[in-house]
Amino acid sequence: MRLFVAIEIPETVRAEIQAVAPQPGPGLRVVKSEQWHLTLHFLGEADLDAVIAALAGLSFEPFELRLAGAGQFRARDESVLWLGFEHSRELIELHS
């Protein structure tokens, strides 16, 4: 199973992003905002039970992130739009 570790984006933030996001049209498919996330690690092929066990004890205080930058990359036959974030000590610590 191909897995990744990610942070869910709060609904209020998704709504703000969605208000300025491109609308679906020819050549552009927009996934549901419920699928938007902040990827911390792409694990690839991994054992789900082992990943759950490794993350089970993880605890972190909430923190704020500020958007900074946007872009796109090609994945398979699709373009993927991304948003960047300002440097965050908390995010780097969580990523570690």
C-alpha positions as CSV (number, residue, x, y, z in Angstrom):
1,M,0.0,0.0,0.0
2,R,1.4,3.5,-1.0
3,L,1.2,5.7,2.1
4,F,2.1,9.2,3.2
5,V,1.9,11.1,6.4
6,A,0.0,14.4,6.3
7,I,-1.7,17.1,8.2
8,E,-5.4,17.7,7.6
9,I,-6.3,21.3,6.7
10,P,-9.0,22.8,8.9
11,E,-12.3,23.4,7.2
12,T,-12.2,27.2,7.7
13,V,-8.8,27.4,5.9
14,R,-10.0,25.1,3.1
15,A,-12.9,27.5,2.6
16,E,-10.6,30.5,2.3
17,I,-8.3,28.7,-0.2
18,Q,-11.3,27.5,-2.2
19,A,-12.5,31.1,-2.5
20,V,-9.4,32.0,-4.6
21,A,-8.6,28.6,-6.1
22,P,-9.0,28.0,-9.9
23,Q,-12.4,26.7,-10.9
24,P,-12.7,23.4,-12.8
25,G,-12.6,23.7,-16.6
26,P,-11.1,22.2,-19.7
27,G,-7.9,20.5,-18.7
28,L,-8.3,21.3,-15.0
29,R,-9.9,18.9,-12.5
30,V,-10.2,20.2,-9.0
31,V,-10.3,17.6,-6.2
32,K,-12.7,18.0,-3.3
33,S,-11.3,20.3,-0.6
34,E,-11.7,17.4,1.9
35,Q,-8.8,15.7,0.1
36,W,-6.5,18.7,0.5
37,H,-3.7,18.1,3.0
38,L,-0.1,19.1,3.9
39,T,2.2,16.2,3.2
40,L,4.9,15.7,5.8
41,H,6.4,12.4,4.4
42,F,5.7,10.2,1.4
43,L,6.4,6.7,2.6
44,G,5.6,4.8,-0.7
45,E,5.0,1.1,-0.3
46,A,4.6,0.6,3.4
47,D,2.9,-1.7,6.0
48,L,-0.2,0.2,7.3
49,D,-0.1,-1.4,10.7
50,A,3.6,-0.6,11.2
51,V,3.0,3.1,10.2
52,I,0.0,3.3,12.6
53,A,2.1,1.8,15.4
54,A,5.0,4.3,14.7
55,L,2.7,7.3,14.8
56,A,0.4,6.1,17.7
57,G,2.5,7.9,20.4
58,L,2.9,11.1,18.5
59,S,1.5,14.1,20.3
60,F,1.9,17.8,19.2
61,E,0.5,21.1,20.3
62,P,-1.5,23.0,17.7
63,F,0.4,25.7,15.8
64,E,-0.2,28.3,13.1
65,L,1.1,28.3,9.6
66,R,1.2,31.2,7.1
67,L,0.8,30.6,3.4
68,A,3.8,31.7,1.2
69,G,3.9,30.9,-2.4
70,A,2.2,28.6,-4.9
71,G,3.1,26.5,-7.9
72,Q,2.4,23.4,-9.8
73,F,4.1,20.2,-10.8
74,R,3.3,17.3,-13.1
75,A,2.3,14.0,-11.6
76,R,1.5,11.2,-14.0
77,D,-0.7,13.0,-16.6
78,E,-2.0,15.7,-14.3
79,S,-0.8,19.0,-13.0
80,V,-0.8,19.4,-9.3
81,L,-1.2,22.8,-7.7
82,W,0.5,23.4,-4.4
83,L,0.7,26.0,-1.7
84,G,3.8,26.7,0.3
85,F,4.2,27.9,3.9
86,E,6.5,30.3,5.6
87,H,9.4,28.8,7.7
88,S,7.9,27.3,10.9
89,R,10.0,25.8,13.6
90,E,7.0,23.7,14.8
91,L,6.4,22.3,11.3
92,I,10.1,21.3,10.9
93,E,10.0,19.7,14.4
94,L,6.8,17.8,13.5
95,H,8.3,16.7,10.1
96,S,11.4,15.4,12.0
